[in-house]
Every structure is written in C-alpha cells, then in structure tokens.
Amino acid sequence: MANEPHSLRVEGVVLSHREMGEADRLLVIYTREHGKLRAIAKGVRKLHSRKAGHLQPFSRAKIMLARGRDLWIVTQAEVIDASLLLQENLESMAYALYVIELLDRFTYEEGANPALYQLLVKTLHRLAEAAQPEMVLRFYDLRLLDLMGFRPQLFNCVGCGNVIKAEDQYFSAVQGGVLCPRCGHDTASAQPVSMHALKYLRHFQRSRYEAAMRAPYHPGILKEMDQVLQYYFLFLLERHLNTPGFIHRVQHEHPEPDQGLGDSTEK
C-alpha cells in the first residue's frame, strides 16, 4: 500500500459511466498505462462542469487521477478524440457499444495491456470511417480473442488433429476450435460452420487489418461468422452479450446479392 502512487496521469477511453449522488459519475476507463480503472468524476453533472465534455463514452482523453479512499478521483481531463462520428446515429453508436461491452466483459482491473488498448482505439477509429462496420467488428472479435489468450484453432481438427479440408465443418466452443465432420458429428456441443465462413474466419485471424478488409463483402457469411463467434463468447463469458441484440434492433436492412467466394481470401 505504501508504494502505491497517490496520483496517476493516464490516457484512456471511457467505457461507461453511471450516476452517483446528485452531481457525480462513476466512470469505467480503459487506460493505456494501467488497464481498466474505475474513477469518480465529482461534480461532472453540474451545468458549469468543465470536465463533462471530456468524459463521455467512447471518448479518448488525457486524465489526471488522485487516489481517494476507495476509488480514483478525476482531477483533470482533456479530450483527445471525442468520437463524435460514432454518436451521429444510433447504428454507429450500437457498433461502438458492442466494442466496449466485449472488452469490458473480458477484462478486469488487472494491469496494463497496451496491445488491447491500441486495438480498442483503432477499432473505434475504424468504425467511424468504415463502409462495412460488420467486417471491422469481426476483425476486432478475432484480435481480442488472440490478446486474451483464447485464439480458436481453425486449421486443424481439435479432436483428431488432422488438417481441416475445404468442406463444411463443425466448431466446438468447449474444445476451442474446429472439428472435422467425423469428430463433429459425434460431439453434441459442436455447431456446424460452412466452408465459406471458415475461410473468412481464417483469413481475418491471420491477416493484417488492411488485407482482411479486402475480402469481398458477403452479409450472409459475416452473419454466420458472428453466430460462431457469439457461440464461443457465450461459452467463455458464461452469459450472452447485450449489444448484439441491440444492433439487430436498430440496424437498417440492406440486402445485397450473394457473390461467389474465390480463393483470394486464403492468401
């Protein structure tokens, strides 16, 4: 306790806040230097508060914290990126809330993870610019799983170890990866996954962002990817995420004709 600092200077993204008392807010902040922290912003709900505009959800800010009795207290805040484009419509906000919820569910107040912080910042920035935000989210899903130590095995059967062939397979959340048809057929908890969805999952898992985004946009395949990943998240987190249902309710339907998937996604 004696060695703990009395103040911190951090850069962080506000994940959420809730009201406390008459004028305060309890913030959850994911910081570059110390990971997830909880802090009280005193008086931030007063009309004359100078900190209010710097501490909105999705905002990235430089923040000064002082140690309180039980929680950190925000003493100063300066916004770096207010992420205003993500607040322009409900659909964009729903995507950003998904990013934040997933990170929040997987993390505890356990210290810094600079790579995870950079993934969070880059993903919010990418969502503000992306023409196809669903692709950004699926890339984020797979990168977050990598960083949290739950990278799914997509190239060899987790049952028998054989190399996965170009055909429809199964996915087991319990075993953490793909099962070949023979092993998957005998596994009650396994979920079918099509060859096309598996190709996309593999491509997104092993590619850099720019290369992943060059894959053709296929709403049906992206939906199946999402279903597989949500099934995996449910097993890992032991509860459903709230935001996928919210996204489904608010997004506009823009059906597009399906196109053939070439082998380019395997490069």
Rosetta silent file (secondary structure, phi, psi, omega in degrees, C-alpha in Angstrom):
SEQUENCE: MANEPHSLRVEGVVLSHREMGEADRLLVIYTREHGKLRAIAKGVRKLHSRKAGHLQPFSRAKIMLARGRDLWIVTQAEVIDASLLLQENLESMAYALYVIELLDRFTYEEGANPALYQLLVKTLHRLAEAAQPEMVLRFYDLRLLDLMGFRPQLFNCVGCGNVIKAEDQYFSAVQGGVLCPRCGHDTASAQPVSMHALKYLRHFQRSRYEAAMRAPYHPGILKEMDQVLQYYFLFLLERHLNTPGFIHRVQHEHPEPDQGLGDSTEK
SCORE:     score description
SCORE:     0.000 S_00000001
   1 L     0.000  -38.709 -176.499    0.000    0.000    0.000 S_00000001
   2 L   -66.093  -27.612 -178.201    2.804    2.404    0.877 S_00000001
   3 L   -86.717   -6.423 -179.118    4.331    2.005   -2.592 S_00000001
   4 L   -73.228  139.201 -178.459    1.122    2.761   -4.460 S_00000001
   5 L   -68.067  151.121  177.385    1.091    6.157   -6.212 S_00000001
   6 L   -87.459  -14.989  178.907   -1.083    8.962   -4.912 S_00000001
   7 E  -149.657  156.700  178.789   -1.811   10.219   -8.429 S_00000001
   8 E  -135.995  143.066  169.837   -1.787    8.948  -11.997 S_00000001
   9 E  -113.695  116.979 -173.612   -1.543   10.607  -15.394 S_00000001
  10 E  -131.741  161.452  165.691   -3.172    8.328  -17.979 S_00000001
  11 E  -112.358  130.098 -175.562   -4.538    8.184  -21.479 S_00000001
  12 E  -154.481  163.438  175.190   -7.779    6.267  -21.623 S_00000001
  13 E  -108.279  129.904  178.375  -11.082    5.535  -23.317 S_00000001
  14 E   -75.640  116.476  179.675  -14.266    5.961  -21.280 S_00000001
  15 E   -82.907  -41.445 -177.232  -16.126    2.666  -21.470 S_00000001
  16 E  -164.581  167.077  171.775  -19.171    3.618  -19.430 S_00000001
  17 E  -149.801  156.570  172.537  -20.491    5.799  -16.642 S_00000001
  18 E  -142.128  152.933 -174.305  -23.332    5.796  -14.169 S_00000001
  19 E   -73.065  142.515  174.788  -24.713    8.481  -11.944 S_00000001
  20 E  -132.210  129.824  179.066  -23.666    8.757   -8.317 S_00000001
  21 L    60.319 -149.466 -175.973  -25.289   11.093   -5.855 S_00000001
  22 L   -89.471  -25.334 -172.807  -26.590   14.417   -7.116 S_00000001
  23 L  -140.142   -2.884 -174.541  -23.729   15.539   -9.349 S_00000001
  24 E   -99.416  165.837  172.737  -21.066   12.812   -9.630 S_00000001
  25 E  -135.993  141.920  171.576  -20.473    9.955  -12.064 S_00000001
  26 E   -94.638  120.218 -177.219  -18.691    6.653  -11.643 S_00000001
  27 E  -104.169  144.399  165.858  -16.570    6.040  -14.742 S_00000001
  28 E  -110.158  121.246 -174.084  -15.076    2.851  -16.110 S_00000001
  29 E  -124.206  133.116  172.449  -11.976    3.778  -18.115 S_00000001
  30 E  -101.498  115.823 -172.151   -9.653    1.547  -20.101 S_00000001
  31 E  -106.107  154.505  177.496   -6.217    3.138  -19.930 S_00000001
  32 L   -68.946  -36.300 -171.521   -3.033    2.610  -21.886 S_00000001
  33 L   -89.931  -28.609 -172.282   -0.841    2.631  -18.787 S_00000001
  34 L  -134.578   12.386 -179.020   -2.857    0.690  -16.188 S_00000001
  35 E    70.456 -143.089 -174.445   -5.617   -1.212  -17.982 S_00000001
  36 E   -84.179  130.447  178.833   -9.147   -0.892  -16.607 S_00000001
  37 E  -131.480  152.538  171.876   -9.746    1.583  -13.808 S_00000001
  38 E  -113.181  137.027 -176.206  -12.810    2.888  -12.006 S_00000001
  39 E  -147.652  152.125  177.118  -12.894    6.534  -11.039 S_00000001
  40 E   -99.782  128.366  172.192  -15.310    9.146   -9.708 S_00000001
  41 E  -100.976  100.874 -174.872  -15.786   12.374  -11.652 S_00000001
  42 L   -76.236  135.490  176.180  -17.024   14.727   -8.956 S_00000001
  43 L    68.667   11.739 -172.215  -19.464   17.458   -9.901 S_00000001
  44 L   -70.370  -19.442 -179.215  -19.368   16.448  -13.566 S_00000001
  45 L   -90.223   -0.947  175.659  -23.153   16.651  -13.948 S_00000001
  46 L   -73.984  150.325 -175.426  -23.300   20.286  -12.862 S_00000001
  47 L   -60.370  -33.619 -175.620  -24.004   22.781  -15.622 S_00000001
  48 L   -91.848    5.464 -176.773  -20.717   24.615  -15.154 S_00000001
  49 L   -64.562  131.572  178.488  -18.535   21.494  -15.057 S_00000001
  50 L   -87.091  -14.065 -176.386  -15.526   21.735  -17.379 S_00000001
  51 L   -89.448  -17.921 -171.080  -14.856   18.004  -17.306 S_00000001
  52 H   -56.603  -46.832 -177.276  -18.232   16.792  -18.612 S_00000001
  53 H   -70.163  -12.835 -178.005  -17.469   17.142  -22.314 S_00000001
  54 H   -97.039   -5.200 -171.237  -14.149   15.338  -21.935 S_00000001
  55 L  -128.872   38.285  177.005  -15.522   12.212  -20.244 S_00000001
  56 L   -86.511  153.146  175.661  -18.282   10.901  -22.496 S_00000001
  57 L   -53.436  142.519 -176.487  -18.453    7.214  -23.509 S_00000001
  58 L    79.950  -15.024 -176.880  -16.142    6.365  -26.455 S_00000001
  59 L   -71.409  141.044  172.676  -14.061    9.495  -25.775 S_00000001
  60 E  -105.733  129.441 -171.960  -10.280    9.156  -25.569 S_00000001
  61 E  -145.336  158.038  167.197   -8.763   11.616  -23.149 S_00000001
  62 E   -89.432  127.763 -171.432   -5.729   12.533  -21.076 S_00000001
  63 E  -132.436  135.651  171.682   -6.817   12.191  -17.465 S_00000001
  64 E  -101.419  131.360 -178.472   -5.294   13.069  -14.119 S_00000001
  65 E  -123.574  139.865  174.078   -6.374   10.843  -11.232 S_00000001
  66 E  -117.119  142.743 -178.083   -5.893   11.250   -7.493 S_00000001
  67 E   -71.991  125.685  173.994   -6.228    8.381   -5.064 S_00000001
  68 L   -99.326 -168.630 -179.093   -9.403    8.526   -2.982 S_00000001
  69 L   -65.113  -45.091 -178.949  -10.443    6.387   -0.071 S_00000001
  70 L  -121.036  -27.482 -175.155  -11.832    3.575   -2.261 S_00000001
  71 L  -133.796  161.583  171.897  -11.645    4.808   -5.859 S_00000001
  72 E   -70.294  152.546  179.146   -9.595    7.098   -8.041 S_00000001
  73 E  -121.574  129.244  178.427  -10.910   10.648   -8.422 S_00000001
  74 E   -74.818  122.264  177.999  -10.697   12.558  -11.698 S_00000001
  75 E  -104.732  -31.060  177.482   -8.975   15.891  -11.125 S_00000001
  76 E  -145.838  152.563  176.620   -8.345   16.927  -14.748 S_00000001
  77 E  -151.722  136.284  178.387   -9.423   15.712  -18.188 S_00000001
  78 E  -135.652  116.443 -175.758   -8.520   16.795  -21.701 S_00000001
  79 E   -69.074  138.575  173.800  -10.210   15.120  -24.660 S_00000001
  80 E  -101.147  -44.762 -179.737   -8.013   13.762  -27.455 S_00000001
  81 E  -145.566  114.473 -177.757  -10.752   12.266  -29.615 S_00000001
  82 L   -81.172   -7.065 -179.909  -14.415   12.729  -28.781 S_00000001
  83 L    52.646   43.472 -176.341  -15.514   10.070  -31.316 S_00000001
  84 H   -64.371  -31.708 -179.332  -18.333   12.338  -32.404 S_00000001
  85 H   -63.498  -27.623  179.202  -18.894   10.408  -35.638 S_00000001
  86 H   -77.071  -11.451 -179.686  -19.886    7.371  -33.577 S_00000001
  87 H  -105.030    5.917 -176.135  -22.606    9.397  -31.887 S_00000001
  88 L   -75.462  -29.279  176.756  -24.197   10.758  -35.064 S_00000001
  89 L  -145.825  162.244 -172.661  -26.668    7.901  -35.427 S_00000001
  90 H   -66.670  -33.350 -178.927  -27.979    5.028  -33.360 S_00000001
  91 H   -66.712  -46.261  177.782  -26.493    2.322  -35.580 S_00000001
  92 H   -61.228  -40.067  178.980  -22.938    3.668  -35.284 S_00000001
  93 H   -64.909  -38.012  179.396  -23.399    4.013  -31.547 S_00000001
  94 H   -62.822  -41.373  177.879  -24.619    0.406  -31.318 S_00000001
  95 H   -63.039  -43.881  179.611  -21.445   -0.858  -33.023 S_00000001
  96 H   -64.571  -38.147  177.567  -19.250    1.176  -30.675 S_00000001
  97 H   -64.056  -34.461  176.426  -21.179   -0.107  -27.658 S_00000001
  98 H   -62.718  -46.835  179.512  -20.519   -3.658  -28.834 S_00000001
  99 H   -56.584  -45.802 -177.441  -16.760   -2.996  -28.961 S_00000001
 100 H   -69.573  -42.362 -179.267  -16.807   -1.563  -25.467 S_00000001
 101 H   -62.650  -43.263 -178.072  -19.025   -4.260  -23.972 S_00000001
 102 H   -62.756  -45.199  178.050  -16.867   -7.080  -25.305 S_00000001
 103 H   -63.685  -42.578 -178.684  -13.663   -5.549  -23.938 S_00000001
 104 H   -62.472  -40.240 -178.774  -15.322   -4.760  -20.618 S_00000001
 105 H   -68.293  -32.521 -176.338  -16.599   -8.338  -20.201 S_00000001
 106 H   -86.898  -12.490 -173.073  -13.195   -9.873  -20.918 S_00000001
 107 L  -116.005  155.245  174.507  -11.112   -7.588  -18.707 S_00000001
 108 L  -127.368  177.816  177.795  -10.667   -6.942  -15.004 S_00000001
 109 L   -82.165   78.570 -167.802   -8.683   -4.341  -13.097 S_00000001
 110 L  -126.518   12.595  178.594   -5.547   -6.378  -13.601 S_00000001
 111 L   108.416  175.987 -171.700   -2.899   -4.079  -15.085 S_00000001
 112 L   -72.310  147.494  169.652   -1.858   -2.731  -18.444 S_00000001
 113 L  -142.479   82.108 -174.532   -2.379   -4.426  -21.799 S_00000001
 114 H   -56.933  -36.459 -179.904   -1.066   -1.861  -24.324 S_00000001
 115 H   -65.357  -38.920  178.176   -1.906   -4.050  -27.329 S_00000001
 116 H   -67.973  -38.365  177.215   -5.523   -4.352  -26.202 S_00000001
 117 H   -62.062  -45.104  179.503   -5.703   -0.599  -25.636 S_00000001
 118 H   -64.186  -37.562  176.492   -4.406    0.047  -29.157 S_00000001
 119 H   -61.656  -42.820  178.541   -6.929   -2.424  -30.572 S_00000001
 120 H   -61.004  -49.708 -178.131   -9.732   -0.560  -28.791 S_00000001
 121 H   -62.603  -46.603 -178.526   -8.589    2.853  -30.036 S_00000001
 122 H   -64.971  -38.627 -177.808   -8.022    1.664  -33.607 S_00000001
 123 H   -66.904  -42.510  177.368  -11.356   -0.166  -33.764 S_00000001
 124 H   -62.931  -38.867  177.446  -13.360    2.872  -32.645 S_00000001
 125 H   -66.279  -42.470 -179.914  -11.496    4.966  -35.229 S_00000001
 126 H   -64.629  -38.998  178.661  -12.099    2.352  -37.937 S_00000001
 127 H   -61.994  -34.381 -179.394  -15.806    2.182  -37.151 S_00000001
 128 H   -68.585  -19.981 -176.092  -16.086    5.928  -37.647 S_00000001
 129 H  -112.250  -15.807 -167.914  -14.720    5.564  -41.183 S_00000001
 130 L   -73.450  138.695  172.442  -15.826    2.085  -42.288 S_00000001
 131 L   -79.118  -28.909 -179.058  -18.290    1.482  -45.091 S_00000001
 132 L  -125.476   81.217 -174.857  -18.882   -2.054  -43.797 S_00000001
 133 H   -61.754  -25.546  178.948  -18.706   -1.935  -39.988 S_00000001
 134 H   -61.175  -34.699  178.302  -19.619   -5.622  -39.619 S_00000001
 135 H   -68.700  -38.054  176.772  -16.243   -6.534  -41.113 S_00000001
 136 H   -61.583  -42.714 -178.239  -14.477   -4.249  -38.635 S_00000001
 137 H   -66.124  -39.148 -179.277  -16.289   -5.956  -35.758 S_00000001
 138 H   -69.526  -35.605  174.526  -15.389   -9.476  -36.884 S_00000001
 139 H   -63.703  -43.097  178.257  -11.717   -8.497  -37.199 S_00000001
 140 H   -60.658  -44.577  179.406  -11.932   -6.988  -33.716 S_00000001
 141 H   -53.381  -50.196 -175.150  -13.526  -10.162  -32.319 S_00000001
 142 H   -70.284  -36.430  178.089  -10.684  -12.355  -33.515 S_00000001
 143 H   -69.087  -39.292  178.125   -7.924   -9.966  -32.443 S_00000001
 144 H   -63.171  -41.807  177.321   -9.433   -9.611  -28.973 S_00000001
 145 H   -60.311  -40.899  176.484   -9.565  -13.401  -28.626 S_00000001
 146 H   -58.274  -50.244 -174.388   -5.882  -13.548  -29.567 S_00000001
 147 H   -69.105  -25.725  179.351   -4.926  -10.924  -26.991 S_00000001
 148 L   -92.009    1.036  176.386   -6.985  -12.539  -24.227 S_00000001
 149 L    85.434   20.432 -178.952   -5.447  -15.971  -24.816 S_00000001
 150 L  -121.771   34.772 -179.756   -8.485  -17.649  -26.418 S_00000001
 151 L   -57.861  120.166  179.876   -7.355  -17.860  -30.041 S_00000001
 152 L   -73.954  145.035  175.894   -9.574  -20.518  -31.691 S_00000001
 153 E   -82.534  117.321 -174.621   -7.888  -23.323  -33.627 S_00000001
 154 L  -118.302   -0.534 -173.644   -9.136  -23.023  -37.202 S_00000001
 155 L  -114.243  -19.989  176.576   -6.634  -25.023  -39.230 S_00000001
 156 E  -131.412  146.366  177.459   -6.535  -28.456  -37.570 S_00000001
 157 L   -62.562  126.659  179.914   -9.304  -30.550  -36.052 S_00000001
 158 L   -76.152   -4.873  176.348   -9.211  -30.094  -32.264 S_00000001
 159 L   -91.587  -59.413 -175.564  -10.462  -33.661  -31.940 S_00000001
 160 L  -103.805  -13.832  178.755   -8.165  -35.789  -34.096 S_00000001
 161 L    87.531   -4.484 -179.497   -5.538  -33.223  -35.094 S_00000001
 162 L   -69.779  151.272  177.374   -5.957  -33.712  -38.841 S_00000001
 163 E   -64.778  135.984 -179.282   -5.642  -30.752  -41.199 S_00000001
 164 L   -72.457  132.331 -179.967   -9.050  -29.260  -41.980 S_00000001
 165 L   -92.958  167.893 -178.524  -10.144  -29.838  -45.575 S_00000001
 166 L   -78.877   76.287  177.623  -12.104  -27.486  -47.849 S_00000001
 167 L  -157.201  168.628  178.646  -15.569  -28.644  -46.816 S_00000001
 168 L   -61.308  142.366 -175.161  -18.210  -27.792  -44.238 S_00000001
 169 E  -130.048 -164.276  173.835  -17.009  -28.426  -40.684 S_00000001
 170 E  -128.745  158.942  175.467  -18.079  -28.030  -37.049 S_00000001
 171 E  -127.543  130.401  178.411  -16.965  -25.629  -34.317 S_00000001
 172 E  -112.424  115.419  175.477  -16.684  -26.587  -30.655 S_00000001
 173 L   -67.556  -36.278 -179.064  -16.591  -23.779  -28.104 S_00000001
 174 L   -62.170  -42.386 -178.200  -15.744  -26.295  -25.380 S_00000001
 175 L   -91.966   -8.043  172.916  -12.678  -27.541  -27.259 S_00000001
 176 L    77.019   34.007  177.581  -11.810  -24.119  -28.655 S_00000001
 177 E   173.037 -165.942 -173.850  -11.785  -24.740  -32.361 S_00000001
 178 E   -83.935  143.000  173.625  -12.889  -26.536  -35.494 S_00000001
 179 E  -115.714  139.439  175.619  -13.852  -30.203  -35.642 S_00000001
 180 L   -68.139  163.828 -178.349  -13.760  -32.273  -38.825 S_00000001
 181 H   -54.113  -39.182 -178.593  -17.081  -33.814  -39.947 S_00000001
 182 H   -66.046  -46.536 -179.650  -16.250  -37.184  -38.372 S_00000001
 183 H   -72.724  -38.535 -176.959  -15.347  -35.714  -34.952 S_00000001
 184 H   -68.246  -34.881 -179.366  -18.003  -33.003  -35.058 S_00000001
 185 H   -61.862  -28.890 -177.819  -20.830  -35.391  -35.874 S_00000001
 186 L   -98.207    8.640 -178.042  -20.186  -37.202  -32.574 S_00000001
 187 L  -112.677  110.321 -172.890  -19.841  -34.022  -30.471 S_00000001
 188 L   -62.503  -34.263 -175.557  -23.167  -32.822  -29.051 S_00000001
 189 L   -83.854   -5.676 -176.220  -21.942  -29.311  -28.231 S_00000001
 190 L   -76.187  148.105 -179.089  -20.446  -28.669  -31.690 S_00000001
 191 E  -117.199  135.238  178.773  -22.070  -26.199  -34.085 S_00000001
 192 E   -61.980  145.734  174.297  -21.930  -26.530  -37.892 S_00000001
 193 E  -139.360  129.965 -176.404  -19.785  -23.994  -39.752 S_00000001
 194 L   -73.390  159.895  177.719  -19.752  -23.684  -43.528 S_00000001
 195 H   -59.344  -41.070 -177.808  -16.612  -23.846  -45.626 S_00000001
 196 H   -66.387  -44.102  179.258  -17.091  -20.215  -46.717 S_00000001
 197 H   -64.611  -38.435  179.136  -17.493  -18.878  -43.161 S_00000001
 198 H   -65.884  -38.002  176.394  -14.446  -20.850  -42.045 S_00000001
 199 H   -59.635  -42.952  179.505  -12.401  -19.366  -44.908 S_00000001
 200 H   -67.196  -42.950  178.434  -13.339  -15.876  -43.739 S_00000001
 201 H   -59.156  -43.476  178.505  -12.587  -16.689  -40.100 S_00000001
 202 H   -63.517  -46.353 -178.519   -9.160  -17.994  -41.100 S_00000001
 203 H   -60.705  -45.794 -179.854   -8.465  -15.008  -43.336 S_00000001
 204 H   -67.584  -34.803 -177.402   -9.415  -12.492  -40.660 S_00000001
 205 H   -68.132  -37.810 -172.145   -7.444  -14.375  -37.995 S_00000001
 206 H  -105.193    2.626 -177.145   -4.137  -14.456  -39.851 S_00000001
 207 L  -106.432  154.506  167.879   -4.290  -11.203  -41.850 S_00000001
 208 L   -70.758  164.306 -174.035   -3.477   -7.617  -41.051 S_00000001
 209 H   -56.221  -48.577 -175.929   -6.426   -5.261  -40.990 S_00000001
 210 H   -60.646  -40.742  179.074   -5.934   -3.846  -44.491 S_00000001
 211 H   -69.180  -39.837  178.972   -5.703   -7.314  -46.033 S_00000001
 212 H   -61.053  -39.489 -177.372   -8.717   -8.574  -44.097 S_00000001
 213 L   -73.006  -10.488  176.710  -10.824   -5.671  -45.335 S_00000001
 214 L   -81.669   -7.509  175.599  -10.045   -6.568  -48.954 S_00000001
 215 L   -64.505  143.413  178.279  -12.189   -9.690  -48.644 S_00000001
 216 L   -58.239  144.627 -179.832  -15.475   -9.394  -50.597 S_00000001
 217 L   -82.238  115.657  179.416  -18.386   -8.154  -48.508 S_00000001
 218 L  -128.620  101.490 -177.802  -20.869  -11.016  -48.000 S_00000001
 219 H   -54.353  -40.295 -178.451  -23.621  -10.278  -45.447 S_00000001
 220 H   -65.005  -41.684  179.513  -24.603  -13.941  -45.146 S_00000001
 221 H   -68.473  -41.847  178.561  -21.054  -15.100  -44.433 S_00000001
 222 H   -63.038  -36.715  177.422  -20.460  -12.279  -41.960 S_00000001
 223 H   -64.791  -40.970  178.686  -23.689  -13.220  -40.172 S_00000001
 224 H   -67.599  -40.476  174.572  -22.530  -16.824  -39.879 S_00000001
 225 H   -55.677  -45.481 -179.793  -19.125  -15.684  -38.593 S_00000001
 226 H   -61.257  -42.542  179.947  -20.915  -13.629  -35.970 S_00000001
 227 H   -62.147  -41.890  178.259  -23.044  -16.604  -34.929 S_00000001
 228 H   -64.363  -45.231 -177.058  -19.962  -18.802  -34.475 S_00000001
 229 H   -69.977  -36.965  177.399  -18.114  -16.143  -32.502 S_00000001
 230 H   -66.492  -35.126  174.536  -21.103  -15.304  -30.294 S_00000001
 231 H   -61.865  -41.905  177.790  -21.432  -19.012  -29.504 S_00000001
 232 H   -67.345  -43.622  178.382  -17.757  -19.024  -28.484 S_00000001
 233 H   -61.509  -40.381  179.557  -18.151  -15.829  -26.425 S_00000001
 234 H   -59.431  -42.425  178.270  -21.156  -17.303  -24.633 S_00000001
 235 H   -65.900  -45.035 -176.053  -19.076  -20.279  -23.541 S_00000001
 236 H   -69.194  -40.046 -174.983  -16.092  -18.151  -22.451 S_00000001
 237 H   -94.429  -14.587  179.643  -18.095  -15.458  -20.639 S_00000001
 238 L    63.373   26.865  174.217  -20.907  -17.733  -19.424 S_00000001
 239 L  -167.888  155.349  177.887  -23.533  -15.194  -20.436 S_00000001
 240 L   -73.220  148.487  168.686  -24.891  -13.523  -23.545 S_00000001
 241 L   -75.970  149.641  179.614  -23.668  -10.104  -24.619 S_00000001
 242 L   -82.813  -35.176 -168.556  -26.351   -7.403  -24.581 S_00000001
 243 H   -73.361  -29.608  177.438  -25.266   -5.365  -27.595 S_00000001
 244 H   -57.596  -39.653  176.538  -25.707   -7.882  -30.461 S_00000001
 245 H   -65.325  -36.865  177.844  -29.455   -7.835  -29.845 S_00000001
 246 H   -65.465  -43.649  177.586  -29.386   -4.042  -29.699 S_00000001
 247 H   -58.525  -45.457 -178.778  -27.516   -3.895  -33.020 S_00000001
 248 H   -59.784  -36.292 -177.668  -30.092   -6.211  -34.588 S_00000001
 249 H   -73.912  -32.021 -171.911  -32.940   -3.959  -33.435 S_00000001
 250 H  -101.015  -19.377 -174.729  -31.514   -0.678  -34.692 S_00000001
 251 L   -74.217  148.007  177.302  -29.671   -1.518  -37.887 S_00000001
 252 L   -84.434  143.103  179.783  -31.255   -0.878  -41.259 S_00000001
 253 L   -86.384  125.770  176.025  -31.628   -3.845  -43.579 S_00000001
 254 L  -131.374   74.719 -178.092  -29.718   -3.519  -46.861 S_00000001
 255 L   -61.227  136.930  178.175  -29.877   -6.944  -48.531 S_00000001
 256 L  -126.440  148.443  179.221  -27.282   -7.458  -51.212 S_00000001
 257 L   -63.552  138.587  179.200  -26.997  -10.267  -53.772 S_00000001
 258 L   -71.394  147.698 -179.707  -24.619  -13.005  -52.680 S_00000001
 259 L  -125.371  157.149  179.001  -21.420  -13.434  -54.684 S_00000001
 260 L   -67.880  144.414  178.801  -19.121  -16.354  -55.140 S_00000001
 261 L   -97.806  115.057  177.675  -16.201  -16.583  -52.761 S_00000001
 262 L   -82.741 -175.328 -179.158  -12.918  -17.091  -54.560 S_00000001
 263 H   -84.648    1.295 -175.926   -9.672  -18.370  -53.133 S_00000001
 264 H   -63.257  -27.907 -178.668   -8.286  -14.837  -52.718 S_00000001
 265 H   -70.847  -11.394 -179.856   -9.287  -14.749  -49.058 S_00000001
 266 H   -92.701    1.548 -178.875   -6.848  -17.554  -48.351 S_00000001
 267 L   -75.176    0.000    0.000   -3.812  -15.553  -49.443 S_00000001
